[in-house]
Amino acid sequence: MFIDEMFEDLLVNKKEKMIDAIGAVFDDKLFEKKDWNLATIKRVENGYQLFRKRFPDYPEHSVRTYVCLMSPNLAKSLGW
């Protein structure tokens, strides 16, 4: 399943909270729980932005905020 479709399913169809939906997408897309790498994070961020094109009412920087909370050093590396 594509990342934008995952967000649509979790947020629109299942009405999950934003933090739970982002966590579920990261859990699905990361191979190991501690495998936070730049490429995976950017893929999830890009997938979320594609989701936002169809549903613009959702906050723009939700994935960035989640990464800042979970891994501040990595967020610094990304320039967020």
Helices and strands as residue ranges (DSSP letters): H 3-7, I 8-13, H 18-29, H 38-54, H 62-70, H 72-78
